């Protein structure tokens, strides 16, 4: 089984952290995904390194249209 992580293109701290094998904090991330505006943690980094296959970066449009119930899922994004 392959496990891929997905992050907003304006907040790629997890991808950078895995590549550099250290926590790379992202200052002022540019994303609507407010839950992803925090930096990767010490417990999460080893799990991503051990089990992750790769990353996908999504733009804000993909971020908003992924949830049909989201108020931002209309064609403006």
PDB file of N, H, CA, C and O in Angstrom:
ATOM      1  N   UNK A   1       0.837  -1.161   0.000  1.00  0.00           N
ATOM      2  CA  UNK A   1       0.000   0.000   0.000  1.00  0.00           C
ATOM      3  C   UNK A   1       0.895   1.241   0.000  1.00  0.00           C
ATOM      4  O   UNK A   1       1.893   1.290   0.719  1.00  0.00           O
ATOM      5  N   UNK A   2       0.548   2.214  -0.783  1.00  0.00           N
ATOM      6  H   UNK A   2      -0.263   2.175  -1.368  1.00  0.00           H
ATOM      7  CA  UNK A   2       1.280   3.477  -0.852  1.00  0.00           C
ATOM      8  C   UNK A   2       0.487   4.556  -0.127  1.00  0.00           C
ATOM      9  O   UNK A   2      -0.728   4.658  -0.295  1.00  0.00           O
ATOM     10  N   UNK A   3       1.174   5.358   0.677  1.00  0.00           N
ATOM     11  H   UNK A   3       2.162   5.275   0.813  1.00  0.00           H
ATOM     12  CA  UNK A   3       0.538   6.448   1.417  1.00  0.00           C
ATOM     13  C   UNK A   3       1.139   7.762   0.935  1.00  0.00           C
ATOM     14  O   UNK A   3       2.352   7.968   0.996  1.00  0.00           O
ATOM     15  N   UNK A   4       0.274   8.641   0.457  1.00  0.00           N
ATOM     16  H   UNK A   4      -0.710   8.473   0.408  1.00  0.00           H
ATOM     17  CA  UNK A   4       0.697   9.946  -0.018  1.00  0.00           C
ATOM     18  C   UNK A   4       0.124  11.028   0.885  1.00  0.00           C
ATOM     19  O   UNK A   4      -1.027  10.942   1.313  1.00  0.00           O
ATOM     20  N   UNK A   5       0.917  12.029   1.167  1.00  0.00           N
ATOM     21  H   UNK A   5       1.852  12.099   0.819  1.00  0.00           H
ATOM     22  CA  UNK A   5       0.465  13.183   1.939  1.00  0.00           C
ATOM     23  C   UNK A   5       0.059  14.283   0.968  1.00  0.00           C
ATOM     24  O   UNK A   5       0.537  14.332  -0.165  1.00  0.00           O
ATOM     25  N   UNK A   6      -0.807  15.144   1.413  1.00  0.00           N
ATOM     26  H   UNK A   6      -1.195  15.104   2.334  1.00  0.00           H
ATOM     27  CA  UNK A   6      -1.291  16.241   0.585  1.00  0.00           C
ATOM     28  C   UNK A   6      -1.241  17.520   1.417  1.00  0.00           C
ATOM     29  O   UNK A   6      -1.699  17.552   2.559  1.00  0.00           O
ATOM     30  N   UNK A   7      -0.683  18.559   0.833  1.00  0.00           N
ATOM     31  H   UNK A   7      -0.311  18.534  -0.095  1.00  0.00           H
ATOM     32  CA  UNK A   7      -0.573  19.845   1.521  1.00  0.00           C
ATOM     33  C   UNK A   7      -0.934  20.970   0.565  1.00  0.00           C
ATOM     34  O   UNK A   7      -0.774  20.840  -0.648  1.00  0.00           O
ATOM     35  N   UNK A   8      -1.424  22.079   1.119  1.00  0.00           N
ATOM     36  H   UNK A   8      -1.554  22.185   2.105  1.00  0.00           H
ATOM     37  CA  UNK A   8      -1.642  23.256   0.279  1.00  0.00           C
ATOM     38  C   UNK A   8      -0.309  23.775  -0.254  1.00  0.00           C
ATOM     39  O   UNK A   8       0.688  23.785   0.467  1.00  0.00           O
ATOM     40  N   UNK A   9      -0.290  24.196  -1.493  1.00  0.00           N
ATOM     41  H   UNK A   9      -1.100  24.188  -2.080  1.00  0.00           H
ATOM     42  CA  UNK A   9       0.948  24.686  -2.110  1.00  0.00           C
ATOM     43  C   UNK A   9       1.539  25.871  -1.357  1.00  0.00           C
ATOM     44  O   UNK A   9       2.747  26.100  -1.428  1.00  0.00           O
ATOM     45  N   UNK A  10       0.726  26.619  -0.649  1.00  0.00           N
ATOM     46  H   UNK A  10      -0.255  26.433  -0.592  1.00  0.00           H
ATOM     47  CA  UNK A  10       1.213  27.769   0.107  1.00  0.00           C
ATOM     48  C   UNK A  10       1.681  27.425   1.514  1.00  0.00           C
ATOM     49  O   UNK A  10       2.010  28.319   2.294  1.00  0.00           O
ATOM     50  N   UNK A  11       1.714  26.131   1.844  1.00  0.00           N
ATOM     51  H   UNK A  11       1.447  25.406   1.210  1.00  0.00           H
ATOM     52  CA  UNK A  11       2.120  25.717   3.199  1.00  0.00           C
ATOM     53  C   UNK A  11       2.775  24.343   3.146  1.00  0.00           C
ATOM     54  O   UNK A  11       2.248  23.380   3.703  1.00  0.00           O
ATOM     55  N   UNK A  12       3.898  24.251   2.491  1.00  0.00           N
ATOM     56  H   UNK A  12       4.326  25.033   2.038  1.00  0.00           H
ATOM     57  CA  UNK A  12       4.552  22.954   2.270  1.00  0.00           C
ATOM     58  C   UNK A  12       5.600  22.616   3.330  1.00  0.00           C
ATOM     59  O   UNK A  12       6.691  22.159   2.990  1.00  0.00           O
ATOM     60  N   UNK A  13       5.290  22.830   4.591  1.00  0.00           N
ATOM     61  H   UNK A  13       4.403  23.201   4.867  1.00  0.00           H
ATOM     62  CA  UNK A  13       6.278  22.556   5.625  1.00  0.00           C
ATOM     63  C   UNK A  13       6.538  21.072   5.818  1.00  0.00           C
ATOM     64  O   UNK A  13       7.675  20.686   6.089  1.00  0.00           O
ATOM     65  N   UNK A  14       5.533  20.235   5.691  1.00  0.00           N
ATOM     66  H   UNK A  14       4.609  20.548   5.472  1.00  0.00           H
ATOM     67  CA  UNK A  14       5.745  18.787   5.871  1.00  0.00           C
ATOM     68  C   UNK A  14       6.646  18.238   4.765  1.00  0.00           C
ATOM     69  O   UNK A  14       7.555  17.454   5.039  1.00  0.00           O
ATOM     70  N   UNK A  15       6.402  18.640   3.537  1.00  0.00           N
ATOM     71  H   UNK A  15       5.664  19.277   3.314  1.00  0.00           H
ATOM     72  CA  UNK A  15       7.236  18.176   2.425  1.00  0.00           C
ATOM     73  C   UNK A  15       8.686  18.618   2.628  1.00  0.00           C
ATOM     74  O   UNK A  15       9.607  17.822   2.444  1.00  0.00           O
ATOM     75  N   UNK A  16       8.892  19.868   3.003  1.00  0.00           N
ATOM     76  H   UNK A  16       8.144  20.514   3.153  1.00  0.00           H
ATOM     77  CA  UNK A  16      10.244  20.370   3.248  1.00  0.00           C
ATOM     78  C   UNK A  16      10.887  19.651   4.422  1.00  0.00           C
ATOM     79  O   UNK A  16      12.076  19.335   4.381  1.00  0.00           O
ATOM     80  N   UNK A  17      10.119  19.391   5.457  1.00  0.00           N
ATOM     81  H   UNK A  17       9.153  19.647   5.490  1.00  0.00           H
ATOM     82  CA  UNK A  17      10.655  18.719   6.643  1.00  0.00           C
ATOM     83  C   UNK A  17      11.105  17.300   6.332  1.00  0.00           C
ATOM     84  O   UNK A  17      12.157  16.868   6.803  1.00  0.00           O
ATOM     85  N   UNK A  18      10.330  16.577   5.552  1.00  0.00           N
ATOM     86  H   UNK A  18       9.475  16.928   5.169  1.00  0.00           H
ATOM     87  CA  UNK A  18      10.707  15.202   5.192  1.00  0.00           C
ATOM     88  C   UNK A  18      11.971  15.219   4.333  1.00  0.00           C
ATOM     89  O   UNK A  18      12.878  14.414   4.547  1.00  0.00           O
ATOM     90  N   UNK A  19      12.033  16.122   3.375  1.00  0.00           N
ATOM     91  H   UNK A  19      11.297  16.776   3.202  1.00  0.00           H
ATOM     92  CA  UNK A  19      13.211  16.203   2.503  1.00  0.00           C
ATOM     93  C   UNK A  19      14.479  16.533   3.291  1.00  0.00           C
ATOM     94  O   UNK A  19      15.548  15.999   2.995  1.00  0.00           O
ATOM     95  N   UNK A  20      14.366  17.409   4.291  1.00  0.00           N
ATOM     96  H   UNK A  20      13.497  17.842   4.531  1.00  0.00           H
ATOM     97  CA  UNK A  20      15.535  17.854   5.044  1.00  0.00           C
ATOM     98  C   UNK A  20      15.752  17.054   6.335  1.00  0.00           C
ATOM     99  O   UNK A  20      16.732  17.277   7.045  1.00  0.00           O
ATOM    100  N   UNK A  21      14.845  16.131   6.635  1.00  0.00           N
ATOM    101  H   UNK A  21      14.049  15.950   6.058  1.00  0.00           H
ATOM    102  CA  UNK A  21      14.916  15.287   7.827  1.00  0.00           C
ATOM    103  C   UNK A  21      15.022  16.108   9.120  1.00  0.00           C
ATOM    104  O   UNK A  21      15.728  15.737  10.058  1.00  0.00           O
ATOM    105  N   UNK A  22      14.314  17.203   9.137  1.00  0.00           N
ATOM    106  H   UNK A  22      13.740  17.504   8.376  1.00  0.00           H
ATOM    107  CA  UNK A  22      14.208  18.052  10.328  1.00  0.00           C
ATOM    108  C   UNK A  22      12.949  18.889  10.184  1.00  0.00           C
ATOM    109  O   UNK A  22      12.456  19.088   9.074  1.00  0.00           O
ATOM    110  N   UNK A  23      12.435  19.371  11.284  1.00  0.00           N
ATOM    111  H   UNK A  23      12.836  19.210  12.185  1.00  0.00           H
ATOM    112  CA  UNK A  23      11.233  20.195  11.216  1.00  0.00           C
ATOM    113  C   UNK A  23      11.592  21.557  10.633  1.00  0.00           C
ATOM    114  O   UNK A  23      12.433  22.280  11.166  1.00  0.00           O
ATOM    115  N   UNK A  24      10.939  21.883   9.534  1.00  0.00           N
ATOM    116  H   UNK A  24      10.256  21.295   9.101  1.00  0.00           H
ATOM    117  CA  UNK A  24      11.134  23.166   8.853  1.00  0.00           C
ATOM    118  C   UNK A  24       9.860  23.977   9.065  1.00  0.00           C
ATOM    119  O   UNK A  24       8.871  23.766   8.364  1.00  0.00           O
ATOM    120  N   UNK A  25       9.871  24.898  10.021  1.00  0.00           N
ATOM    121  H   UNK A  25      10.675  25.070  10.591  1.00  0.00           H
ATOM    122  CA  UNK A  25       8.655  25.680  10.273  1.00  0.00           C
ATOM    123  C   UNK A  25       8.315  26.584   9.092  1.00  0.00           C
ATOM    124  O   UNK A  25       9.204  27.138   8.444  1.00  0.00           O
ATOM    125  N   UNK A  26       7.064  26.722   8.829  1.00  0.00           N
ATOM    126  H   UNK A  26       6.342  26.272   9.355  1.00  0.00           H
ATOM    127  CA  UNK A  26       6.594  27.587   7.750  1.00  0.00           C
ATOM    128  C   UNK A  26       6.054  28.855   8.393  1.00  0.00           C
ATOM    129  O   UNK A  26       5.089  28.807   9.156  1.00  0.00           O
ATOM    130  N   UNK A  27       6.659  29.961   8.094  1.00  0.00           N
ATOM    131  H   UNK A  27       7.443  30.000   7.474  1.00  0.00           H
ATOM    132  CA  UNK A  27       6.225  31.248   8.632  1.00  0.00           C
ATOM    133  C   UNK A  27       5.177  31.846   7.703  1.00  0.00           C
ATOM    134  O   UNK A  27       5.387  31.922   6.493  1.00  0.00           O
ATOM    135  N   UNK A  28       4.065  32.264   8.260  1.00  0.00           N
ATOM    136  H   UNK A  28       3.895  32.202   9.243  1.00  0.00           H
ATOM    137  CA  UNK A  28       2.984  32.902   7.502  1.00  0.00           C
ATOM    138  C   UNK A  28       2.554  32.100   6.282  1.00  0.00           C
ATOM    139  O   UNK A  28       2.636  32.603   5.161  1.00  0.00           O
ATOM    140  N   UNK A  29       2.095  30.861   6.471  1.00  0.00           N
ATOM    141  H   UNK A  29       2.028  30.452   7.381  1.00  0.00           H
ATOM    142  CA  UNK A  29       1.652  30.066   5.321  1.00  0.00           C
ATOM    143  C   UNK A  29       0.480  30.729   4.607  1.00  0.00           C
ATOM    144  O   UNK A  29      -0.390  31.330   5.238  1.00  0.00           O
ATOM    145  N   UNK A  30       0.473  30.612   3.311  1.00  0.00           N
ATOM    146  H   UNK A  30       1.179  30.124   2.799  1.00  0.00           H
ATOM    147  CA  UNK A  30      -0.553  31.226   2.480  1.00  0.00           C
ATOM    148  C   UNK A  30      -1.560  30.160   2.060  1.00  0.00           C
ATOM    149  O   UNK A  30      -1.443  29.569   0.986  1.00  0.00           O
ATOM    150  N   UNK A  31      -2.564  29.920   2.930  1.00  0.00           N
ATOM    151  H   UNK A  31      -2.659  30.400   3.802  1.00  0.00           H
ATOM    152  CA  UNK A  31      -3.564  28.904   2.626  1.00  0.00           C
ATOM    153  C   UNK A  31      -4.863  29.181   3.367  1.00  0.00           C
ATOM    154  O   UNK A  31      -4.876  29.780   4.443  1.00  0.00           O
ATOM    155  N   UNK A  32      -5.951  28.730   2.762  1.00  0.00           N
ATOM    156  H   UNK A  32      -5.941  28.243   1.888  1.00  0.00           H
ATOM    157  CA  UNK A  32      -7.250  28.795   3.416  1.00  0.00           C
ATOM    158  C   UNK A  32      -7.426  27.653   4.418  1.00  0.00           C
ATOM    159  O   UNK A  32      -8.315  27.703   5.268  1.00  0.00           O
ATOM    160  N   UNK A  33      -6.598  26.644   4.322  1.00  0.00           N
ATOM    161  H   UNK A  33      -5.875  26.603   3.631  1.00  0.00           H
ATOM    162  CA  UNK A  33      -6.692  25.463   5.184  1.00  0.00           C
ATOM    163  C   UNK A  33      -6.118  25.809   6.560  1.00  0.00           C
ATOM    164  O   UNK A  33      -4.952  25.530   6.840  1.00  0.00           O
ATOM    165  N   UNK A  34      -6.943  26.418   7.413  1.00  0.00           N
ATOM    166  H   UNK A  34      -7.890  26.645   7.185  1.00  0.00           H
ATOM    167  CA  UNK A  34      -6.441  26.937   8.678  1.00  0.00           C
ATOM    168  C   UNK A  34      -5.882  25.850   9.593  1.00  0.00           C
ATOM    169  O   UNK A  34      -5.029  26.151  10.427  1.00  0.00           O
ATOM    170  N   UNK A  35      -6.317  24.628   9.474  1.00  0.00           N
ATOM    171  H   UNK A  35      -7.011  24.384   8.796  1.00  0.00           H
ATOM    172  CA  UNK A  35      -5.770  23.543  10.274  1.00  0.00           C
ATOM    173  C   UNK A  35      -4.356  23.171   9.875  1.00  0.00           C
ATOM    174  O   UNK A  35      -3.661  22.490  10.629  1.00  0.00           O
ATOM    175  N   UNK A  36      -3.922  23.601   8.713  1.00  0.00           N
ATOM    176  H   UNK A  36      -4.486  24.155   8.100  1.00  0.00           H
ATOM    177  CA  UNK A  36      -2.574  23.291   8.227  1.00  0.00           C
ATOM    178  C   UNK A  36      -1.644  24.492   8.325  1.00  0.00           C
ATOM    179  O   UNK A  36      -0.576  24.507   7.714  1.00  0.00           O
ATOM    180  N   UNK A  37      -2.042  25.482   9.081  1.00  0.00           N
ATOM    181  H   UNK A  37      -2.910  25.470   9.578  1.00  0.00           H
ATOM    182  CA  UNK A  37      -1.190  26.662   9.263  1.00  0.00           C
ATOM    183  C   UNK A  37      -0.191  26.474  10.404  1.00  0.00           C
ATOM    184  O   UNK A  37       0.555  27.398  10.728  1.00  0.00           O
ATOM    185  N   UNK A  38      -0.169  25.313  11.002  1.00  0.00           N
ATOM    186  H   UNK A  38      -0.775  24.562  10.738  1.00  0.00           H
ATOM    187  CA  UNK A  38       0.808  25.019  12.045  1.00  0.00           C
ATOM    188  C   UNK A  38       1.949  24.215  11.429  1.00  0.00           C
ATOM    189  O   UNK A  38       1.802  23.640  10.350  1.00  0.00           O
ATOM    190  N   UNK A  39       3.072  24.180  12.114  1.00  0.00           N
ATOM    191  H   UNK A  39       3.191  24.647  12.990  1.00  0.00           H
ATOM    192  CA  UNK A  39       4.212  23.414  11.614  1.00  0.00           C
ATOM    193  C   UNK A  39       4.078  21.942  11.979  1.00  0.00           C
ATOM    194  O   UNK A  39       3.354  21.580  12.907  1.00  0.00           O
ATOM    195  N   UNK A  40       4.771  21.121  11.254  1.00  0.00           N
ATOM    196  H   UNK A  40       5.360  21.414  10.500  1.00  0.00           H
ATOM    197  CA  UNK A  40       4.833  19.685  11.513  1.00  0.00           C
ATOM    198  C   UNK A  40       5.422  19.458  12.901  1.00  0.00           C
ATOM    199  O   UNK A  40       6.256  20.238  13.359  1.00  0.00           O
ATOM    200  N   UNK A  41       4.988  18.387  13.574  1.00  0.00           N
ATOM    201  H   UNK A  41       4.310  17.753  13.203  1.00  0.00           H
ATOM    202  CA  UNK A  41       5.467  18.114  14.921  1.00  0.00           C
ATOM    203  C   UNK A  41       6.505  17.011  14.990  1.00  0.00           C
ATOM    204  O   UNK A  41       6.757  16.317  14.005  1.00  0.00           O
ATOM    205  N   UNK A  42       7.099  16.855  16.151  1.00  0.00           N
ATOM    206  H   UNK A  42       6.895  17.419  16.951  1.00  0.00           H
ATOM    207  CA  UNK A  42       8.156  15.861  16.367  1.00  0.00           C
ATOM    208  C   UNK A  42       7.647  14.427  16.244  1.00  0.00           C
ATOM    209  O   UNK A  42       8.426  13.533  15.913  1.00  0.00           O
ATOM    210  N   UNK A  43       6.375  14.188  16.498  1.00  0.00           N
ATOM    211  H   UNK A  43       5.742  14.915  16.767  1.00  0.00           H
ATOM    212  CA  UNK A  43       5.813  12.843  16.349  1.00  0.00           C
ATOM    213  C   UNK A  43       5.422  12.545  14.908  1.00  0.00           C
ATOM    214  O   UNK A  43       5.505  11.404  14.453  1.00  0.00           O
ATOM    215  N   UNK A  44       5.001  13.572  14.203  1.00  0.00           N
ATOM    216  H   UNK A  44       4.934  14.499  14.572  1.00  0.00           H
ATOM    217  CA  UNK A  44       4.511  13.387  12.840  1.00  0.00           C
ATOM    218  C   UNK A  44       5.631  13.174  11.827  1.00  0.00           C
ATOM    219  O   UNK A  44       5.487  12.365  10.910  1.00  0.00           O
ATOM    220  N   UNK A  45       6.726  13.878  11.978  1.00  0.00           N
ATOM    221  H   UNK A  45       6.843  14.535  12.723  1.00  0.00           H
ATOM    222  CA  UNK A  45       7.832  13.769  11.013  1.00  0.00           C
ATOM    223  C   UNK A  45       8.337  12.334  10.867  1.00  0.00           C
ATOM    224  O   UNK A  45       8.452  11.865   9.734  1.00  0.00           O
ATOM    225  N   UNK A  46       8.648  11.605  11.951  1.00  0.00           N
ATOM    226  H   UNK A  46       8.555  11.986  12.871  1.00  0.00           H
ATOM    227  CA  UNK A  46       9.118  10.228  11.772  1.00  0.00           C
ATOM    228  C   UNK A  46       8.075   9.317  11.120  1.00  0.00           C
ATOM    229  O   UNK A  46       8.429   8.403  10.375  1.00  0.00           O
ATOM    230  N   UNK A  47       6.799   9.563  11.396  1.00  0.00           N
ATOM    231  H   UNK A  47       6.512  10.305  12.001  1.00  0.00           H
ATOM    232  CA  UNK A  47       5.758   8.740  10.769  1.00  0.00           C
ATOM    233  C   UNK A  47       5.699   8.986   9.272  1.00  0.00           C
ATOM    234  O   UNK A  47       5.563   8.042   8.494  1.00  0.00           O
ATOM    235  N   UNK A  48       5.798  10.246   8.858  1.00  0.00           N
ATOM    236  H   UNK A  48       5.908  11.013   9.490  1.00  0.00           H
ATOM    237  CA  UNK A  48       5.802  10.551   7.424  1.00  0.00           C
ATOM    238  C   UNK A  48       7.034   9.971   6.736  1.00  0.00           C
ATOM    239  O   UNK A  48       6.940   9.459   5.621  1.00  0.00           O
ATOM    240  N   UNK A  49       8.177  10.048   7.392  1.00  0.00           N
ATOM    241  H   UNK A  49       8.253  10.464   8.298  1.00  0.00           H
ATOM    242  CA  UNK A  49       9.399   9.502   6.797  1.00  0.00           C
ATOM    243  C   UNK A  49       9.323   7.989   6.675  1.00  0.00           C
ATOM    244  O   UNK A  49       9.795   7.418   5.692  1.00  0.00           O
ATOM    245  N   UNK A  50       8.745   7.351   7.647  1.00  0.00           N
ATOM    246  H   UNK A  50       8.361   7.814   8.446  1.00  0.00           H
ATOM    247  CA  UNK A  50       8.687   5.885   7.672  1.00  0.00           C
ATOM    248  C   UNK A  50       7.612   5.330   6.729  1.00  0.00           C
ATOM    249  O   UNK A  50       7.839   4.337   6.039  1.00  0.00           O
ATOM    250  N   UNK A  51       6.448   5.977   6.706  1.00  0.00           N
ATOM    251  H   UNK A  51       6.264   6.784   7.267  1.00  0.00           H
ATOM    252  CA  UNK A  51       5.307   5.396   5.993  1.00  0.00           C
ATOM    253  C   UNK A  51       4.898   6.138   4.716  1.00  0.00           C
ATOM    254  O   UNK A  51       4.153   5.594   3.900  1.00  0.00           O
ATOM    255  N   UNK A  52       5.369   7.350   4.539  1.00  0.00           N
ATOM    256  H   UNK A  52       5.974   7.792   5.201  1.00  0.00           H
ATOM    257  CA  UNK A  52       4.939   8.137   3.387  1.00  0.00           C
ATOM    258  C   UNK A  52       5.669   7.751   2.108  1.00  0.00           C
ATOM    259  O   UNK A  52       6.873   7.496   2.114  1.00  0.00           O
ATOM    260  N   UNK A  53       4.923   7.712   1.022  1.00  0.00           N
ATOM    261  H   UNK A  53       3.945   7.918   1.018  1.00  0.00           H
ATOM    262  CA  UNK A  53       5.485   7.406  -0.292  1.00  0.00           C
ATOM    263  C   UNK A  53       5.859   8.682  -1.027  1.00  0.00           C
ATOM    264  O   UNK A  53       6.852   8.716  -1.754  1.00  0.00           O
ATOM    265  N   UNK A  54       5.072   9.724  -0.843  1.00  0.00           N
ATOM    266  H   UNK A  54       4.266   9.697  -0.253  1.00  0.00           H
ATOM    267  CA  UNK A  54       5.315  10.979  -1.540  1.00  0.00           C
ATOM    268  C   UNK A  54       4.314  12.026  -1.119  1.00  0.00           C
ATOM    269  O   UNK A  54       3.503  11.804  -0.220  1.00  0.00           O
ATOM    270  N   UNK A  55       4.375  13.170  -1.773  1.00  0.00           N
ATOM    271  H   UNK A  55       5.034  13.350  -2.503  1.00  0.00           H
ATOM    272  CA  UNK A  55       3.518  14.305  -1.455  1.00  0.00           C
ATOM    273  C   UNK A  55       2.818  14.816  -2.700  1.00  0.00           C
ATOM    274  O   UNK A  55       3.323  14.697  -3.816  1.00  0.00           O
ATOM    275  N   UNK A  56       1.655  15.383  -2.483  1.00  0.00           N
ATOM    276  H   UNK A  56       1.244  15.480  -1.577  1.00  0.00           H
ATOM    277  CA  UNK A  56       0.947  16.145  -3.501  1.00  0.00           C
ATOM    278  C   UNK A  56       0.755  17.546  -2.946  1.00  0.00           C
ATOM    279  O   UNK A  56       0.374  17.706  -1.787  1.00  0.00           O
ATOM    280  N   UNK A  57       1.010  18.545  -3.745  1.00  0.00           N
ATOM    281  H   UNK A  57       1.320  18.415  -4.687  1.00  0.00           H
ATOM    282  CA  UNK A  57       0.718  19.926  -3.379  1.00  0.00           C
ATOM    283  C   UNK A  57      -0.539  20.341  -4.136  1.00  0.00           C
ATOM    284  O   UNK A  57      -0.628  20.154  -5.350  1.00  0.00           O
ATOM    285  N   UNK A  58      -1.501  20.899  -3.426  1.00  0.00           N
ATOM    286  H   UNK A  58      -1.429  21.050  -2.440  1.00  0.00           H
ATOM    287  CA  UNK A  58      -2.739  21.334  -4.067  1.00  0.00           C
ATOM    288  C   UNK A  58      -2.876  22.837  -3.947  1.00  0.00           C
ATOM    289  O   UNK A  58      -2.467  23.432  -2.950  1.00  0.00           O
ATOM    290  N   UNK A  59      -3.445  23.439  -4.956  1.00  0.00           N
ATOM    291  H   UNK A  59      -3.777  22.955  -5.766  1.00  0.00           H
ATOM    292  CA  UNK A  59      -3.725  24.865  -4.917  1.00  0.00           C
ATOM    293  C   UNK A  59      -4.984  25.131  -4.122  1.00  0.00           C
ATOM    294  O   UNK A  59      -5.681  24.197  -3.727  1.00  0.00           O
ATOM    295  N   UNK A  60      -5.273  26.365  -3.889  1.00  0.00           N
ATOM    296  H   UNK A  60      -4.707  27.124  -4.210  1.00  0.00           H
ATOM    297  CA  UNK A  60      -6.457  26.720  -3.108  1.00  0.00           C
ATOM    298  C   UNK A  60      -7.747  26.288  -3.800  1.00  0.00           C
ATOM    299  O   UNK A  60      -8.724  25.959  -3.127  1.00  0.00           O
ATOM    300  N   UNK A  61      -7.766  26.282  -5.108  1.00  0.00           N
ATOM    301  H   UNK A  61      -6.973  26.549  -5.655  1.00  0.00           H
ATOM    302  CA  UNK A  61      -8.970  25.851  -5.820  1.00  0.00           C
ATOM    303  C   UNK A  61      -9.261  24.385  -5.506  1.00  0.00           C
ATOM    304  O   UNK A  61     -10.399  24.040  -5.188  1.00  0.00           O
ATOM    305  N   UNK A  62      -8.261  23.528  -5.589  1.00  0.00           N
ATOM    306  H   UNK A  62      -7.336  23.809  -5.847  1.00  0.00           H
ATOM    307  CA  UNK A  62      -8.446  22.123  -5.264  1.00  0.00           C
ATOM    308  C   UNK A  62      -8.773  21.927  -3.800  1.00  0.00           C
ATOM    309  O   UNK A  62      -9.515  21.014  -3.440  1.00  0.00           O
ATOM    310  N   UNK A  63      -8.239  22.754  -2.983  1.00  0.00           N
ATOM    311  H   UNK A  63      -7.636  23.496  -3.275  1.00  0.00           H
ATOM    312  CA  UNK A  63      -8.474  22.707  -1.556  1.00  0.00           C
ATOM    313  C   UNK A  63      -9.938  23.015  -1.251  1.00  0.00           C
ATOM    314  O   UNK A  63     -10.546  22.378  -0.390  1.00  0.00           O
ATOM    315  N   UNK A  64     -10.492  23.978  -1.949  1.00  0.00           N
ATOM    316  H   UNK A  64      -9.998  24.495  -2.648  1.00  0.00           H
ATOM    317  CA  UNK A  64     -11.868  24.403  -1.681  1.00  0.00           C
ATOM    318  C   UNK A  64     -12.903  23.513  -2.343  1.00  0.00           C
ATOM    319  O   UNK A  64     -13.980  23.316  -1.781  1.00  0.00           O
ATOM    320  N   UNK A  65     -12.622  22.981  -3.493  1.00  0.00           N
ATOM    321  H   UNK A  65     -11.747  23.142  -3.950  1.00  0.00           H
ATOM    322  CA  UNK A  65     -13.629  22.208  -4.203  1.00  0.00           C
ATOM    323  C   UNK A  65     -13.630  20.743  -3.785  1.00  0.00           C
ATOM    324  O   UNK A  65     -14.481  19.979  -4.242  1.00  0.00           O
ATOM    325  N   UNK A  66     -12.707  20.337  -2.937  1.00  0.00           N
ATOM    326  H   UNK A  66     -12.016  20.957  -2.566  1.00  0.00           H
ATOM    327  CA  UNK A  66     -12.663  18.947  -2.493  1.00  0.00           C
ATOM    328  C   UNK A  66     -13.813  18.577  -1.578  1.00  0.00           C
ATOM    329  O   UNK A  66     -14.111  17.393  -1.422  1.00  0.00           O
ATOM    330  N   UNK A  67     -14.458  19.542  -0.977  1.00  0.00           N
ATOM    331  H   UNK A  67     -14.216  20.504  -1.104  1.00  0.00           H
ATOM    332  CA  UNK A  67     -15.555  19.288  -0.059  1.00  0.00           C
ATOM    333  C   UNK A  67     -16.815  19.915  -0.637  1.00  0.00           C
ATOM    334  O   UNK A  67     -16.935  21.138  -0.704  1.00  0.00           O
ATOM    335  N   UNK A  68     -17.740  19.082  -1.048  1.00  0.00           N
ATOM    336  H   UNK A  68     -17.643  18.089  -0.993  1.00  0.00           H
ATOM    337  CA  UNK A  68     -18.964  19.567  -1.692  1.00  0.00           C
ATOM    338  C   UNK A  68     -19.811  20.398  -0.741  1.00  0.00           C
ATOM    339  O   UNK A  68     -20.607  21.220  -1.196  1.00  0.00           O
ATOM    340  N   UNK A  69     -19.665  20.211   0.560  1.00  0.00           N
ATOM    341  H   UNK A  69     -19.018  19.544   0.930  1.00  0.00           H
ATOM    342  CA  UNK A  69     -20.452  20.965   1.523  1.00  0.00           C
ATOM    343  C   UNK A  69     -19.790  22.278   1.927  1.00  0.00           C
ATOM    344  O   UNK A  69     -20.347  23.043   2.715  1.00  0.00           O
ATOM    345  N   UNK A  70     -18.622  22.534   1.396  1.00  0.00           N
ATOM    346  H   UNK A  70     -18.169  21.913   0.756  1.00  0.00           H
ATOM    347  CA  UNK A  70     -17.896  23.744   1.752  1.00  0.00           C
ATOM    348  C   UNK A  70     -18.560  24.960   1.123  1.00  0.00           C
ATOM    349  O   UNK A  70     -18.971  24.906  -0.036  1.00  0.00           O
ATOM    350  N   UNK A  71     -18.671  26.056   1.868  1.00  0.00           N
ATOM    351  H   UNK A  71     -18.337  26.100   2.810  1.00  0.00           H
ATOM    352  CA  UNK A  71     -19.242  27.279   1.263  1.00  0.00           C
ATOM    353  C   UNK A  71     -18.333  27.838   0.182  1.00  0.00           C
ATOM    354  O   UNK A  71     -18.744  28.729  -0.561  1.00  0.00           O
ATOM    355  N   UNK A  72     -17.104  27.337   0.075  1.00  0.00           N
ATOM    356  H   UNK A  72     -16.770  26.613   0.679  1.00  0.00           H
ATOM    357  CA  UNK A  72     -16.181  27.842  -0.926  1.00  0.00           C
ATOM    358  C   UNK A  72     -16.053  26.868  -2.101  1.00  0.00           C
ATOM    359  O   UNK A  72     -15.086  26.943  -2.859  1.00  0.00           O
ATOM    360  N   UNK A  73     -17.004  25.970  -2.258  1.00  0.00           N
ATOM    361  H   UNK A  73     -17.790  25.909  -1.642  1.00  0.00           H
ATOM    362  CA  UNK A  73     -16.881  24.967  -3.309  1.00  0.00           C
ATOM    363  C   UNK A  73     -17.514  25.397  -4.626  1.00  0.00           C
ATOM    364  O   UNK A  73     -17.725  24.563  -5.507  1.00  0.00           O
ATOM    365  N   UNK A  74     -17.819  26.683  -4.776  1.00  0.00           N
ATOM    366  H   UNK A  74     -17.648  27.360  -4.061  1.00  0.00           H
ATOM    367  CA  UNK A  74     -18.429  27.105  -6.025  1.00  0.00           C
ATOM    368  C   UNK A  74     -17.361  27.481  -7.053  1.00  0.00           C
ATOM    369  O   UNK A  74     -16.166  27.358  -6.781  1.00  0.00           O
ATOM    370  N   UNK A  75     -17.779  27.928  -8.207  1.00  0.00           N
ATOM    371  H   UNK A  75     -18.749  28.027  -8.428  1.00  0.00           H
ATOM    372  CA  UNK A  75     -16.861  28.134  -9.320  1.00  0.00           C
ATOM    373  C   UNK A  75     -15.964  29.359  -9.158  1.00  0.00           C
ATOM    374  O   UNK A  75     -15.067  29.561  -9.977  1.00  0.00           O
ATOM    375  N   UNK A  76     -16.176  30.188  -8.125  1.00  0.00           N
ATOM    376  H   UNK A  76     -16.905  30.024  -7.461  1.00  0.00           H
ATOM    377  CA  UNK A  76     -15.308  31.351  -7.931  1.00  0.00           C
ATOM    378  C   UNK A  76     -13.882  30.916  -7.633  1.00  0.00           C
ATOM    379  O   UNK A  76     -12.954  31.695  -7.854  1.00  0.00           O
ATOM    380  N   UNK A  77     -13.673  29.694  -7.135  1.00  0.00           N
ATOM    381  H   UNK A  77     -14.426  29.061  -6.955  1.00  0.00           H
ATOM    382  CA  UNK A  77     -12.360  29.230  -6.735  1.00  0.00           C
ATOM    383  C   UNK A  77     -11.837  28.348  -7.821  1.00  0.00           C
ATOM    384  O   UNK A  77     -10.727  27.827  -7.713  1.00  0.00           O
TER     385      UNK A  77
END
